[in-house]
Each structure stands twice: as structure tokens, then as C-alpha cells.
Amino acid sequence: MASTEIPDIVIGRLPVYLRALSLMAAAGQEITSSHELGEKLGISSAQIRKDLSHFGEFGKQGTGYRISHLQDQLRRILKVDREWPVALIGIGDVGQALVRYGGFRNRGFRIVAAFDADPAKVGQPIGDLTIQDVATLPEVVREQNVQIAMIAAPAKVAQDVADLCVKGGVRAILNYAPINLAVPEGVRVQYTDPVTHLQRMTYYLV
Amino acid sequence: MASTEIPDIVIGRLPVYLRALSLMAAAGQEITSSHELGEKLGISSAQIRKDLSHFGEFGKQGTGYRISHLQDQLRRILKVDREWPVALIGIGDVGQALVRYGGFRNRGFRIVAAFDADPAKVGQPIGDLTIQDVATLPEVVREQNVQIAMIAAPAKVAQDVADLCVKGGVRAILNYAPINLAVPEGVRVQYTDPVTHLQRMTYYLV
């Protein structure tokens, strides 16, 4: 199966399934069903079965899914059965929260380099790392084979930071700055903006 | 048109369109097209036209969209042509970043109450607000008619916080804690978890 055959919207649901399965596994549960998963996530069980069917057969009719098996398969499909090195740029409130965030562990990611443009911050420790000058980013990320970056820099410099990331070989960017980034073909950007999440919910409020 | 007729996935794209339009407007642009919007957002122009067609006619064939008009209509549809009061719970790194975040202004939201469980934080100022005891949350949010909450509390207390929110009449929750929340029917939850964003991109990496 070529990656291009499967809609990105389906790919986007797989991490959500994986998170729900991990919570079940952590609670000691061994078997689930598309019905139970759907209930927990507010997605129809038919949609879940259809999404998973793109990748093969993961459960037997009537017996449900073995959670550990489905987790393994989803991790393999999403390529998080390994640990990806990640660069973090911008060590303000959001950057610090990301360094302290416990949720990366065992989910496929490790922040291996932290950057800022502020001379007062460069050289300071942050977690196990030392903040590096953002000007050195292309060289550092290329050397460490970093393909993923999280940009938590101010909006007015976020595009410049993205350009440096691309220059260093980064191919996936999670952007916390409230602007759209222009990147070349082949580089993916995901945006995280509290307002777009909130606006999606106000539609339903009265 | 009843809200229930339109798929949530369509609703979820409208804030993204609105953000892109606002950036164009800020740059002085007055007219755009589904083609240009699609190019900027990586969505097909046909999809954009189809999404908007759920809500009426916003442009003339061949002349494109007047940006200010389309912004007005999207704000009205999403009900962000007003200012919603928002409660924030958990004043750690993420909570502080949210208080300082400049992106709420003019986009439909204002944080009107901040809560924490830590006695050392309660009573302290944060931005223009004073941190309140989370135990008082149901009463405070009901009094201020707050229907929207952002939970930036630790994972182990996030469900308790969500319960307090629901008790106070909150009907939309943006959750920063890396757990799934159980809420009654009629309450919506959006999750913001950097890992699910990152995992959606690793699928495409090699």
C-alpha cells in the first residue's frame, strides 16, 4: 500500500485511536471493540473499522481487538515504533512547557536540541539540554539527523525559524505560532492554535 | 439549516479558513478565491467550495470571495462575532502561556477567570486576573455565565476539574492534559496534544 492512497484525515485519526488504546492498556484492559472505541471517542464504530481496514485485518468478527496487538500495529503504521529526535525552537512559556511535558516518552519522540535567539538564554540549561543559538540550527539539526521541529517562537520570527528548519533538512513542523507557514513541497506543517479548537466548539453553543 | 446537518469535520475546517482570511486581510488583500485559499492551506479548492456551500453563496463564479464579507459570514456561523468568556484551570507553564497568548483578542474569546488548586497560587495575580481556588469554580463560572473552559491542569486531576466545569454549566472544554475526559452528552471536548500532531506527520517520513 502506498502512503498516498490513504486520506490524510484517516491518518490523523490513528494517533487518536492509539492514545485511547494506551489509556485502556494502562488501566489493565486487554480487549476492546470498534464499538467501545467509538463510544469513547465520539466516532462511529463503522468509521473506525473502515479506517483500520486500510491497513489490514486487526480483529476477528465478534471477538474485538487485542489491544496490545492493535497498539503495535498502529505504532508500526505511524512509524512511532522508534524514537524520533525533535528540535524545539523558542524557549518561552510554551517551549518550557514542551520541555517539561511528560507525554513524549514512549510515544515516539525526544527533544534533542533546544534553540532560542535571545543571547541571555543561549547557553542556559533547559531540562537535560543547553539552549543553543538559533543561527546554528541548520547545522545542528542536519548533524543530528533531526527531521522534526516544534516552533514555539513569536509569530513575527516564526517564518524565519521555519526557513532555518527547512534549510537543516527538517520535514515535519509543529507550529505553535499563530501564523501560517510557507514551506516547500515535501515539508509538512501541523498547527496548534487554541482559538481554532475553541471556534470549532462555539458553533454548537447557544 | 440545522446544525446537525453539517458534518463536524466541515465545522472544524471553518476556523482554519477564517484564520487564513484574517492573515490575508491583515496584509491588505481584499479578494481571494477557493483556489488561492486551497493553495495556502493544502486543501482542494473543490473541498473549500463544497464546505462553504453548506452555508449559502459567498462568492460569484469567476470573481472570487470578498475577504471581509467571507470573514463576517464565517464569524457569524461560528458564533465568534461576539466575545465568549472563558475559564482557565491550571496556572503552570501552559496556563501562563495561555494567559499571555495574544491570539484570543478579536477572535471571539476572553479569559475571565483563572483557577488553580495550589494554595500558594490562589490569590496571586495573573495578567489582569487573580487566581481563584478551583473549589469555587462551579459557582464562579455559573455566576459569570462561562460556557467554555481550558484545562491546563495535571493529567491526574484533569477529570476532577472537568467534573467541576460541567457542574458549573460549562459546555465546551479545550483539554491540554494528556488524557481523555469523560463528559455528559451535550458537552464537547477538544484535545490538544503535541504528540497526536507529531504522529500524524511521522507517517509520511522515511
Chai-1 contact restraints between the chains, C-beta under 6 A:
chainA,res_idxA,chainB,res_idxB,connection_type,confidence,min_distance_angstrom,max_distance_angstrom,comment,restraint_id
A,I11,B,R200,contact,1.0,0.0,6.0,A-B,restraint_1
A,I11,B,Y203,contact,1.0,0.0,6.0,A-B,restraint_2
A,G12,B,R200,contact,1.0,0.0,6.0,A-B,restraint_3
A,P15,B,T196,contact,1.0,0.0,6.0,A-B,restraint_4
A,P15,B,Q199,contact,1.0,0.0,6.0,A-B,restraint_5
A,P15,B,R200,contact,1.0,0.0,6.0,A-B,restraint_6
A,L23,B,N180,contact,1.0,0.0,6.0,A-B,restraint_7
A,L78,B,Q199,contact,1.0,0.0,6.0,A-B,restraint_8
A,L78,B,T202,contact,1.0,0.0,6.0,A-B,restraint_9
A,L78,B,Y203,contact,1.0,0.0,6.0,A-B,restraint_10
A,K79,B,T202,contact,1.0,0.0,6.0,A-B,restraint_11
A,V80,B,Q199,contact,1.0,0.0,6.0,A-B,restraint_12
A,V80,B,T202,contact,1.0,0.0,6.0,A-B,restraint_13
A,D93,B,D93,contact,1.0,0.0,6.0,A-B,restraint_14
A,D93,B,Q96,contact,1.0,0.0,6.0,A-B,restraint_15
A,D93,B,A97,contact,1.0,0.0,6.0,A-B,restraint_16
A,V94,B,A97,contact,1.0,0.0,6.0,A-B,restraint_17
A,Q96,B,D93,contact,1.0,0.0,6.0,A-B,restraint_18
A,A97,B,D93,contact,1.0,0.0,6.0,A-B,restraint_19
A,A97,B,V94,contact,1.0,0.0,6.0,A-B,restraint_20
A,G103,B,P178,contact,1.0,0.0,6.0,A-B,restraint_21
A,G103,B,V195,contact,1.0,0.0,6.0,A-B,restraint_22
A,R107,B,V195,contact,1.0,0.0,6.0,A-B,restraint_23
A,F109,B,L198,contact,1.0,0.0,6.0,A-B,restraint_24
A,Q147,B,L205,contact,1.0,0.0,6.0,A-B,restraint_25
A,A172,B,M201,contact,1.0,0.0,6.0,A-B,restraint_26
A,L174,B,P194,contact,1.0,0.0,6.0,A-B,restraint_27
A,L174,B,H197,contact,1.0,0.0,6.0,A-B,restraint_28
A,L174,B,L198,contact,1.0,0.0,6.0,A-B,restraint_29
A,P178,B,G103,contact,1.0,0.0,6.0,A-B,restraint_30
A,R188,B,M201,contact,1.0,0.0,6.0,A-B,restraint_31
A,Q190,B,H197,contact,1.0,0.0,6.0,A-B,restraint_32
A,T192,B,T192,contact,1.0,0.0,6.0,A-B,restraint_33
A,P194,B,L174,contact,1.0,0.0,6.0,A-B,restraint_34
A,V195,B,G103,contact,1.0,0.0,6.0,A-B,restraint_35
A,V195,B,R107,contact,1.0,0.0,6.0,A-B,restraint_36
A,T196,B,P15,contact,1.0,0.0,6.0,A-B,restraint_37
A,H197,B,L174,contact,1.0,0.0,6.0,A-B,restraint_38
A,H197,B,Q190,contact,1.0,0.0,6.0,A-B,restraint_39
A,L198,B,F109,contact,1.0,0.0,6.0,A-B,restraint_40
A,L198,B,L174,contact,1.0,0.0,6.0,A-B,restraint_41
A,Q199,B,P15,contact,1.0,0.0,6.0,A-B,restraint_42
A,Q199,B,L78,contact,1.0,0.0,6.0,A-B,restraint_43
A,Q199,B,V80,contact,1.0,0.0,6.0,A-B,restraint_44
A,R200,B,I11,contact,1.0,0.0,6.0,A-B,restraint_45
A,R200,B,G12,contact,1.0,0.0,6.0,A-B,restraint_46
A,R200,B,P15,contact,1.0,0.0,6.0,A-B,restraint_47
A,M201,B,A172,contact,1.0,0.0,6.0,A-B,restraint_48
A,M201,B,R188,contact,1.0,0.0,6.0,A-B,restraint_49
A,T202,B,L78,contact,1.0,0.0,6.0,A-B,restraint_50
A,T202,B,K79,contact,1.0,0.0,6.0,A-B,restraint_51
A,T202,B,V80,contact,1.0,0.0,6.0,A-B,restraint_52
A,Y203,B,I11,contact,1.0,0.0,6.0,A-B,restraint_53
A,Y203,B,L78,contact,1.0,0.0,6.0,A-B,restraint_54
A,L205,B,Q147,contact,1.0,0.0,6.0,A-B,restraint_55
